[in-house]
Amino acid sequence: MNYDKDMYTQKLREFFERHDPMKIEMVDEIVDRFPNQQETVFNHLTKLYAKKEGVDDIQISSDSIMSIPPTPHQGVG
């Protein structure tokens, strides 16, 4: 997955519109903070929100959203 910044932003907005509209305001921060971790970001959000499906009283915190795991280093050449 390698979207340009505009498409990455759009995909995140679509995700939050569907799963948590109150968190749309976080999209720009996520894009800026994790520009090269798109796949990791979407995997993290998918797992986080999968737990919420069907449970109305679970609130996903901003801290949980931003706790995206770091990408492992590929080694130094």
NORLINDA-V107767 format. One record per residue. N is the residue number from 1. NEAR is the number of other C-alpha atoms within 12 Angstrom. Layout:
n=N near=NEAR
n=N near=NEAR
//
This chain:
n=1 near=15
n=2 near=16
n=3 near=18
n=4 near=14
n=5 near=21
n=6 near=16
n=7 near=18
n=8 near=28
n=9 near=27
n=10 near=19
n=11 near=27
n=12 near=35
n=13 near=26
n=14 near=18
n=15 near=24
n=16 near=25
n=17 near=17
n=18 near=16
n=19 near=25
n=20 near=29
n=21 near=16
n=22 near=17
n=23 near=27
n=24 near=24
n=25 near=17
n=26 near=26
n=27 near=34
n=28 near=22
n=29 near=19
n=30 near=34
n=31 near=30
n=32 near=18
n=33 near=19
n=34 near=28
n=35 near=26
n=36 near=20
n=37 near=25
n=38 near=29
n=39 near=23
n=40 near=24
n=41 near=34
n=42 near=34
n=43 near=19
n=44 near=24
n=45 near=32
n=46 near=23
n=47 near=18
n=48 near=25
n=49 near=25
n=50 near=17
n=51 near=17
n=52 near=18
n=53 near=17
n=54 near=10
n=55 near=11
n=56 near=12
n=57 near=9
n=58 near=14
n=59 near=19
n=60 near=27
n=61 near=17
n=62 near=20
n=63 near=13
n=64 near=18
n=65 near=31
n=66 near=26
n=67 near=18
n=68 near=25
n=69 near=18
n=70 near=18
n=71 near=16
n=72 near=9
n=73 near=8
n=74 near=7
n=75 near=6
n=76 near=5
n=77 near=4
//
